[in-house]
Amino acid sequence: MYRFLLTRQWLILALLSLVLIPTMVELGFWQLHRHEHKVAQNALISRNLKARPVPVASLTSPGHTVPRSDYWRTVTATGTYDTAHEVVVRRRTSTDGRIGVHVLIPLDLKGGGTVLVNRGWVPSAESQRAFPDVPAAPRGEVTVTGRLKADETTSVSGIKDISDLPDRQVMLISSSQEAKRLSRPVLGGYIEQTGPELAGGSPELIASPDDSSIGPHMAYAVQWWLFAAGVPVGFVVLARREKRDRTEAAAKAAAGEQETSGPQQPEPAKA
């Protein structure tokens, strides 16, 4: 009764189902892993933002790669801004989505050493070759509070590093690149400034990272698994429907043959 399942059309459909089921299951686990990563990241952000502020030099040093466990840790730094070597980081967005630049400046620490400070966002200049209007950094000794961040890379950020940029413009925040430009050691990573509040609100301080949203990944995982479960169910439903249609067609054909070959009328008797 189910011999039609051995036809080419149904064999292809069966093979396609066997491919779709593990693929959808794997996609579901991929979304589950993304959900777990997001939950773990939110927990890390919350924990590090609430941690007691520590001096930046206690968490990083020249050439140091900031580990994920220290991302967003609140750090402090006291020193003097090197205003002559301030640069801007291109293609950055404000909290309301406007395109502009981040202002990056070296801070020469009071106890020795240099750390990069991201002062915040300002609008770009009318020409991409021109240096934007950046409010002057405070002079004299300052104490900065901010979130510790790791050096940016193309592989992580997706931002392509361009070498032929105008003077004092960069694409990525990299302590190693700035150390070469400054010709002196720079602490690994950088400080994303959160305080003190800047006069006039410019540069615009970068908003805190979101530690509440978990995204739709779990819902997507459940959807993929439901799709995987639906494939064999759908195959069975289609097969049963095909069997029913074939049975009905065969019954109609048999009834038609019976009508065509019904009882013959007897021939009239000859005189």
C-alpha positions as CSV (number, residue, x, y, z in Angstrom):
1,M,0.0,0.0,0.0
2,Y,3.0,2.3,0.5
3,R,5.0,1.2,-2.4
4,F,4.9,4.7,-3.8
5,L,7.4,5.6,-1.1
6,L,10.0,3.8,-3.2
7,T,9.5,6.1,-6.2
8,R,12.1,8.7,-7.0
9,Q,10.0,11.7,-5.9
10,W,9.4,10.2,-2.4
11,L,12.9,9.0,-2.0
12,I,14.2,12.5,-2.7
13,L,11.7,13.9,-0.2
14,A,12.8,11.4,2.4
15,L,16.5,12.2,1.9
16,L,15.7,15.9,2.2
17,S,13.9,15.3,5.5
18,L,16.8,13.3,6.8
19,V,19.1,16.3,6.0
20,L,16.7,18.9,7.4
21,I,16.1,17.3,10.8
22,P,19.8,17.3,12.1
23,T,20.4,20.7,10.5
24,M,17.5,22.3,12.3
25,V,18.5,20.6,15.6
26,E,22.0,22.0,15.2
27,L,20.6,25.5,14.5
28,G,18.5,25.2,17.6
29,F,21.6,24.4,19.7
30,W,23.5,27.2,18.0
31,Q,20.8,29.7,19.2
32,L,20.8,28.1,22.6
33,H,24.6,28.7,22.9
34,R,24.1,32.3,21.8
35,H,21.5,32.6,24.5
36,E,23.8,31.2,27.2
37,H,26.6,33.4,26.0
38,K,24.3,36.5,26.3
39,V,23.2,35.5,29.8
40,A,26.8,35.0,30.9
41,Q,27.8,38.3,29.4
42,N,25.0,40.2,31.1
43,A,26.0,38.6,34.4
44,L,29.6,39.6,33.8
45,I,28.7,43.2,32.9
46,S,26.5,43.6,36.0
47,R,29.1,42.1,38.3
48,N,32.0,44.2,36.9
49,L,30.0,47.5,36.8
50,K,29.1,47.0,40.5
51,A,32.7,46.1,41.5
52,R,34.7,48.5,43.6
53,P,36.8,50.9,41.4
54,V,40.5,50.1,41.3
55,P,43.5,51.9,39.8
56,V,43.8,51.0,36.1
57,A,47.5,50.0,36.6
58,S,46.3,47.1,38.9
59,L,44.5,45.4,36.0
60,T,46.7,46.1,33.0
61,S,50.2,46.9,31.9
62,P,52.1,47.7,28.7
63,G,51.5,44.9,26.1
64,H,48.8,43.3,28.3
65,T,45.7,41.8,26.7
66,V,42.7,42.6,28.8
67,P,40.8,39.3,29.5
68,R,37.1,39.1,29.1
69,S,36.7,38.7,32.9
70,D,38.0,42.3,33.3
71,Y,35.8,43.9,30.6
72,W,33.8,46.8,32.0
73,R,35.6,46.9,35.3
74,T,35.4,50.3,36.8
75,V,38.9,51.8,37.0
76,T,40.5,55.1,38.0
77,A,43.5,56.9,36.6
78,T,45.2,60.1,37.8
79,G,47.6,62.0,35.5
80,T,47.9,64.7,32.8
81,Y,46.4,64.6,29.4
82,D,48.8,64.5,26.4
83,T,46.7,66.9,24.3
84,A,49.3,67.1,21.5
85,H,48.6,63.5,20.7
86,E,44.8,63.4,20.9
87,V,43.2,61.5,18.0
88,V,39.7,60.7,16.8
89,V,38.3,57.2,16.1
90,R,36.2,57.3,12.9
91,R,32.7,55.8,12.2
92,R,31.3,55.7,15.7
93,T,27.7,56.2,16.7
94,S,26.1,58.3,19.4
95,T,23.5,57.0,21.8
96,D,20.8,58.2,19.4
97,G,22.4,56.6,16.3
98,R,24.2,59.6,14.8
99,I,27.5,58.9,13.0
100,G,30.6,60.7,14.4
101,V,33.9,60.0,16.1
102,H,35.2,59.0,19.5
103,V,37.9,61.2,21.0
104,L,40.9,59.2,22.2
105,I,43.6,60.8,24.2
106,P,46.7,59.6,26.1
107,L,46.8,60.1,29.8
108,D,50.3,60.2,31.4
109,L,49.8,58.6,34.8
110,K,51.0,60.3,37.9
111,G,53.0,57.3,39.0
112,G,54.4,56.7,35.5
113,G,53.1,55.1,32.4
114,T,50.4,56.1,29.8
115,V,46.9,54.9,29.3
116,L,44.4,55.7,26.5
117,V,41.2,57.4,27.5
118,N,38.1,57.4,25.3
119,R,36.6,60.8,26.2
120,G,33.4,60.1,24.3
121,W,31.5,61.0,21.1
122,V,31.5,64.2,18.9
123,P,30.1,64.8,15.5
124,S,32.3,64.3,12.4
125,A,33.6,67.3,10.5
126,E,31.9,68.2,7.2
127,S,34.9,66.7,5.3
128,Q,36.2,63.3,6.3
129,R,39.7,64.6,5.7
130,A,39.3,67.3,8.2
131,F,39.7,67.1,12.0
132,P,36.4,67.6,13.8
133,D,35.7,70.3,16.4
134,V,36.7,68.6,19.7
135,P,36.3,70.4,23.0
136,A,39.7,70.9,24.7
137,A,40.7,68.4,27.3
138,P,41.2,69.7,30.9
139,R,44.7,70.9,31.6
140,G,46.7,70.0,34.7
141,E,46.3,66.9,36.8
142,V,42.9,65.1,36.4
143,T,41.4,61.9,37.8
144,V,39.4,59.9,35.4
145,T,36.9,57.2,36.1
146,G,35.7,54.7,33.5
147,R,35.2,51.2,32.2
148,L,38.2,49.1,31.2
149,K,38.0,47.9,27.7
150,A,40.2,45.6,25.5
151,D,42.0,46.8,22.4
152,E,39.9,46.7,19.3
153,T,40.7,44.3,16.5
154,T,39.1,43.9,13.0
155,S,38.2,40.2,13.7
156,V,36.2,41.1,16.8
157,S,34.8,44.5,15.9
158,G,34.3,43.9,12.1
159,I,35.8,47.4,11.5
160,K,38.4,47.4,8.7
161,D,41.7,49.1,9.7
162,I,42.7,51.7,7.1
163,S,46.3,52.9,7.0
164,D,46.1,55.9,4.7
165,L,43.9,58.1,7.0
166,P,44.4,61.8,7.6
167,D,46.7,62.8,10.4
168,R,45.3,62.2,13.9
169,Q,42.5,59.9,12.7
170,V,42.3,56.1,13.4
171,M,39.8,53.3,12.8
172,L,40.5,51.2,15.8
173,I,41.5,51.8,19.4
174,S,44.7,49.9,19.8
175,S,47.2,50.5,22.6
176,S,50.0,48.8,20.5
177,Q,49.4,51.1,17.6
178,E,49.3,54.2,19.8
179,A,52.5,53.0,21.6
180,K,54.3,53.0,18.3
181,R,53.0,56.5,17.4
182,L,53.9,57.9,20.8
183,S,57.2,56.1,21.0
184,R,56.6,55.0,24.6
185,P,54.9,52.1,26.4
186,V,51.1,52.3,26.7
187,L,49.0,50.2,29.1
188,G,47.0,47.5,27.2
189,G,43.4,48.3,26.6
190,Y,41.8,51.6,27.3
191,I,39.5,53.5,29.6
192,E,36.0,54.3,28.4
193,Q,35.4,57.5,30.4
194,T,32.3,57.8,32.7
195,G,33.4,60.6,34.9
196,P,33.9,63.4,35.6
197,E,30.9,64.8,33.7
198,L,32.2,67.0,30.9
199,A,31.3,70.7,30.6
200,G,28.6,71.3,28.1
201,G,28.0,67.6,27.6
202,S,30.6,67.3,24.9
203,P,32.2,65.0,24.2
204,E,29.1,62.8,24.8
205,L,30.0,60.1,27.3
206,I,29.4,56.6,26.1
207,A,26.3,54.9,27.6
208,S,26.7,51.9,29.9
209,P,26.4,48.5,28.2
210,D,23.0,46.8,28.3
211,D,23.0,44.0,30.9
212,S,19.2,43.3,30.9
213,S,18.3,42.2,27.4
214,I,18.8,38.6,26.6
215,G,17.5,38.8,23.0
216,P,15.3,36.3,21.1
217,H,17.9,33.5,20.9
218,M,16.0,31.1,23.2
219,A,12.8,31.6,21.3
220,Y,14.7,31.0,18.0
221,A,16.1,27.8,19.5
222,V,12.7,26.5,20.4
223,Q,11.4,27.4,16.9
224,W,14.2,25.4,15.2
225,W,13.5,22.4,17.4
226,L,9.8,22.6,16.6
227,F,10.6,22.8,12.9
228,A,12.8,19.7,13.3
229,A,10.0,17.8,15.1
230,G,7.5,18.9,12.4
231,V,9.5,17.5,9.5
232,P,8.8,13.7,10.2
233,V,5.2,14.6,11.2
234,G,4.8,16.4,7.9
235,F,6.3,13.5,6.0
236,V,3.9,11.0,7.6
237,V,0.9,13.3,6.9
238,L,1.9,13.7,3.3
239,A,2.4,9.9,2.9
240,R,-1.0,9.1,4.5
241,R,-2.6,11.7,2.2
242,E,-0.9,10.3,-0.8
243,K,-2.1,6.8,0.2
244,R,-5.6,8.0,0.6
245,D,-5.6,9.8,-2.7
246,R,-4.3,6.7,-4.5
247,T,-6.8,4.5,-2.8
248,E,-9.7,6.8,-3.7
249,A,-8.4,7.0,-7.3
250,A,-8.1,3.2,-7.5
251,A,-11.6,2.8,-6.2
252,K,-13.0,5.3,-8.7
253,A,-11.2,3.6,-11.5
254,A,-12.6,0.2,-10.5
255,A,-16.1,1.6,-10.3
256,G,-15.7,3.1,-13.7
257,E,-14.6,-0.2,-15.2
258,Q,-17.6,-2.0,-13.6
259,E,-20.0,0.6,-15.2
260,T,-18.3,0.2,-18.6
261,S,-18.4,-3.6,-18.5
262,G,-21.9,-3.9,-16.9
263,P,-24.3,-6.8,-17.7
264,Q,-25.0,-7.1,-21.5
265,Q,-28.5,-7.1,-22.9
266,P,-29.6,-10.5,-24.4
267,E,-29.8,-10.6,-28.2
268,P,-33.4,-10.8,-29.6
269,A,-34.5,-14.3,-30.7
270,K,-34.4,-14.9,-34.4
271,A,-37.6,-16.1,-36.2
